Amino acid sequence: MSLTITSDSELLVQFRNPDTKEKAYTSLIKKYQEKLYWHIRRMVVDHDDANDVLQNVLIRVWNGLQNFREDSQLYTWLYRIATNECLTFLEQQKKKSAVSFSDVESGLSNKIKADQHFDPNKLEWKLQLAIQQLPDKQRIVFGLRYYDEMPYEEMSRVLETSEGALKASYHHAVKKIEDYMLNH
């Protein structure tokens, strides 16, 4: 049996057929789960939190896929759901802790430092700490551009923001990360 990768449009057709709905959903999850996980993980840092958020995303996808209008690419829609779930999760963390956002940010930094492989002298760890210093929106834009290499045009559909604003956010994020890396 040959392994073929089904296109998103084929998966959507299969999802809308009651006989192949679950199989199509499983194929869709296999196709996008890892990318979504890492997008979420970069936002919420902790593996368990990322898994929780991902589960919420997958539930929303299952519930909303039937009504997906195909105005955008499927992965754009999936990233939008994941991004919104991350922002909701981070908002809830802020409210739960009833502390300032800087305390939540330092909490994320502490989670990074608590990793058993953490080495403050390694560049990738410094980068992770620098990214955690960014405001939510800049962190999302930086992650989508730097890690996912998403074009600004696609990002503007995911985040529903103009390309110019995204370019400015990315530029500011890079500048803040550079400053952090030079001074820490």
Secondary structure as GFF3:
##gff-version 3
##sequence-region A 1 184
A	DSSP	alpha_helix	8	15	.	.	.	ID=ss1
A	DSSP	alpha_helix	21	44	.	.	.	ID=ss2
A	DSSP	alpha_helix	47	64	.	.	.	ID=ss3
A	DSSP	three_ten_helix	65	67	.	.	.	ID=ss4
A	DSSP	alpha_helix	74	97	.	.	.	ID=ss5
A	DSSP	alpha_helix	101	114	.	.	.	ID=ss6
A	DSSP	alpha_helix	123	132	.	.	.	ID=ss7
A	DSSP	alpha_helix	136	142	.	.	.	ID=ss8
A	DSSP	pi_helix	143	147	.	.	.	ID=ss9
A	DSSP	alpha_helix	152	159	.	.	.	ID=ss10
A	DSSP	alpha_helix	163	183	.	.	.	ID=ss11
###
